[in-house]
Amino acid sequence: MGFTETEPVEDLTGLVESLGVPVEYRNLPAKVHGISVPEKWEDRVSWVVIINSGDVWSRQRFTLAHELCHVLQNDPGQVIVDRAQMQEARPERIANSFARHFLLPEDALQDKLHRCGKISTKEQAAALVSDVILTHGVSRDATMIALGEVAEGEINTSIIEFCRTAAVGELMRMSGNSAAWDELNATRWESFPSERLSQQVLDAYAEQLVSLQTVADVISDGSVEDARLQLREAGWNVDQPTSR
């Protein structure tokens, strides 16, 4: 797929959807990072992934990579990623390991460490951690686990502990990355339907195969009025469903 060991995976949502898996961003309960749900149609299994829009950007990406592993492994049953008690079952350990190494390969982290040189202050450590989070879109927790393995003994334990427990926003402030972090989290708490499903239902609507209510169920949580407004803003003539 053209990935390298040092370049970040940029459009992770697009990648997952290109594999035929719709990705929704929804406001889930506070203790849930994400859900992946399989549905069997005869001999074929289809998946839908839902990510908690209330999580910060990097946590959302890590969860999506985690859920991608469940899809690739074809793990049975509905899988819920719970922050209150991260499951110790083997599929969960595999998915966490996959997400970390897929988003942040060891070579990429080694390259970052080589470029930043010796780290002896909290400010230097905050700059490194912030850079990893912003560049590779991996959660702070996963970043710290990776650093603990790759840079073991190279960074003072008190500095490691500081980066592990400080608020991510504080690390961004210390490293001068607050504006970039705020921009990435600008849509936090907002819900976004799957682009893949949205396009499919709009194509079907244009062919008069589905009703406006079906469109609303996909793009506006069932609100026909909101769906009608969105379609008008996109240039559709909702009085004539096949017109645009």
PEBELPE-V670000 format. One record per residue. N is the residue number from 1. PHI is phi in degrees with one decimal (none if undefined). OMEGA is omega in whole degrees, -180 to 180 (* if undefined). BURIAL is b if it has 16 or more other C-alpha atoms within 10 Angstrom, else e. Layout:
# PEBELPE-V670000
<<N	PHI	OMEGA	BURIAL> <N	PHI	OMEGA	BURIAL>>
This chain:
# PEBELPE-V670000
<<1	none	175	e> <2	86.0	179	e> <3	-76.3	174	e> <4	-115.7	-178	e> <5	-84.6	-178	e> <6	-123.9	-178	b> <7	-83.3	-179	e> <8	-73.0	172	b> <9	-83.6	-170	b> <10	-80.6	-176	e> <11	-92.7	-177	e> <12	-68.7	178	b> <13	-60.5	178	b> <14	-61.4	179	b> <15	-62.3	-178	e> <16	-63.6	180	b> <17	-67.5	178	b> <18	-67.6	177	e> <19	-87.4	178	e> <20	91.0	-178	e> <21	-112.6	177	b> <22	-62.5	179	b> <23	-122.3	179	b> <24	-111.0	173	b> <25	-111.7	-175	b> <26	-133.5	177	b> <27	-80.6	-177	b> <28	-90.7	176	b> <29	-53.9	-171	e> <30	-57.0	-176	e> <31	-91.9	-174	e> <32	-114.1	176	b> <33	-80.5	-176	b> <34	-170.3	-180	b> <35	-139.1	170	b> <36	-122.2	-173	b> <37	-124.5	175	b> <38	-91.8	175	b> <39	-135.2	-176	e> <40	-94.9	175	e> <41	-118.7	-174	e> <42	56.4	-179	e> <43	-96.8	-176	e> <44	-111.4	178	e> <45	-108.0	176	e> <46	-109.3	-178	e> <47	-119.2	169	b> <48	-130.5	180	b> <49	-115.2	177	b> <50	-120.0	-178	b> <51	-112.3	180	b> <52	-71.8	-179	b> <53	-70.3	179	b> <54	-80.1	177	b> <55	-75.4	175	b> <56	-69.2	-173	b> <57	-53.6	-176	b> <58	-68.1	177	b> <59	-68.6	177	b> <60	-60.8	-179	b> <61	-65.9	179	b> <62	-62.8	179	b> <63	-62.1	-180	b> <64	-64.3	177	b> <65	-64.4	176	b> <66	-60.1	-180	b> <67	-67.1	177	b> <68	-58.6	178	b> <69	-62.2	178	b> <70	-59.0	180	b> <71	-66.4	-178	b> <72	-64.3	179	e> <73	-81.3	-177	e> <74	54.9	-180	e> <75	-64.9	-176	b> <76	-76.9	173	e> <77	77.2	177	e> <78	-67.5	-178	e> <79	-112.7	179	b> <80	-114.3	177	b> <81	-91.5	-173	b> <82	-110.1	-178	e> <83	-77.5	-178	e> <84	-70.6	178	e> <85	-144.1	-179	e> <86	-60.6	-173	e> <87	-61.0	179	e> <88	-97.1	-180	e> <89	-61.1	-176	e> <90	-55.2	179	e> <91	-58.3	180	b> <92	-72.0	178	b> <93	-64.9	178	e> <94	-63.1	-178	e> <95	-64.8	178	b> <96	-64.9	179	b> <97	-65.5	178	e> <98	-59.6	-177	b> <99	-59.4	-178	b> <100	-65.5	-176	b> <101	-75.6	177	b> <102	-71.7	-179	b> <103	-79.2	-176	b> <104	-134.7	178	b> <105	-62.3	-177	b> <106	-59.6	180	b> <107	-61.5	180	e> <108	-65.0	180	b> <109	-68.4	177	b> <110	-60.4	178	e> <111	-63.9	177	e> <112	-61.2	-179	b> <113	-62.5	180	b> <114	-63.9	-178	e> <115	-70.6	-175	e> <116	-85.8	178	e> <117	73.6	-177	e> <118	-67.1	179	e> <119	-109.6	-177	b> <120	-129.6	-180	e> <121	-129.0	177	e> <122	-63.9	-179	b> <123	-63.9	179	b> <124	-66.0	179	b> <125	-66.1	179	b> <126	-61.9	179	b> <127	-65.1	179	b> <128	-65.6	-178	b> <129	-62.2	179	b> <130	-62.0	-180	b> <131	-62.5	179	b> <132	-63.2	-179	b> <133	-62.0	-176	b> <134	-72.0	-177	b> <135	-76.4	-173	e> <136	-104.1	177	b> <137	60.9	179	b> <138	-116.8	-176	b> <139	-65.0	178	b> <140	-60.2	-179	b> <141	-60.8	179	b> <142	-65.7	178	b> <143	-60.8	-178	b> <144	-69.5	176	b> <145	-62.8	180	e> <146	-64.0	178	b> <147	-62.9	179	b> <148	-61.6	-180	e> <149	-87.2	-174	e> <150	-82.2	-176	e> <151	-111.4	-178	e> <152	-58.0	179	e> <153	84.9	-178	e> <154	-90.9	-179	e> <155	-121.1	-180	b> <156	-53.1	-176	e> <157	-61.3	180	e> <158	-67.6	177	e> <159	-71.0	177	b> <160	-59.9	-179	b> <161	-65.1	178	e> <162	-60.1	-179	e> <163	-67.5	-180	b> <164	-74.8	-173	b> <165	-109.2	-180	e> <166	-67.8	176	e> <167	-62.2	180	e> <168	-59.5	178	b> <169	-59.6	178	e> <170	-69.5	177	e> <171	-62.9	179	b> <172	-66.2	179	b> <173	-64.0	-179	b> <174	-62.7	-177	b> <175	-97.5	179	b> <176	75.2	-177	e> <177	-112.9	-177	b> <178	-59.6	-177	b> <179	-64.6	180	e> <180	-64.6	-180	e> <181	-66.4	179	b> <182	-63.2	180	e> <183	-64.7	-180	e> <184	-66.3	-178	e> <185	-101.5	-175	b> <186	-62.9	-178	e> <187	-101.0	179	e> <188	-58.7	-179	b> <189	79.6	178	b> <190	-87.1	180	e> <191	-97.4	178	b> <192	-133.5	177	b> <193	-73.4	177	b> <194	-64.7	177	b> <195	-64.1	-180	b> <196	-63.0	-180	b> <197	-66.4	-180	b> <198	-61.1	180	b> <199	-65.4	180	e> <200	-63.8	-177	e> <201	-72.1	177	b> <202	-69.2	176	b> <203	-62.3	179	e> <204	-66.8	179	b> <205	-66.0	179	b> <206	-62.2	179	b> <207	-90.4	-180	e> <208	59.8	179	e> <209	-93.3	179	e> <210	-135.3	-179	e> <211	-87.5	175	e> <212	-62.7	177	b> <213	-62.3	177	b> <214	-64.1	176	b> <215	-60.1	-180	b> <216	-61.8	180	b> <217	-62.1	-178	b> <218	-89.5	-169	b> <219	-102.7	-175	b> <220	-144.3	177	b> <221	53.4	175	e> <222	91.1	-179	e> <223	-83.2	180	b> <224	-64.3	-179	b> <225	-63.2	179	e> <226	-65.3	179	e> <227	-64.4	179	b> <228	-61.1	180	b> <229	-63.8	180	e> <230	-62.0	180	b> <231	-66.6	179	b> <232	-62.1	179	e> <233	-63.8	179	e> <234	-88.1	176	e> <235	97.1	178	e> <236	-83.2	170	b> <237	-96.9	-173	e> <238	-71.7	175	b> <239	-77.4	175	e> <240	-129.9	-169	e> <241	-50.7	-178	b> <242	-90.0	-177	e> <243	-96.2	178	e> <244	-149.2	*	e>>
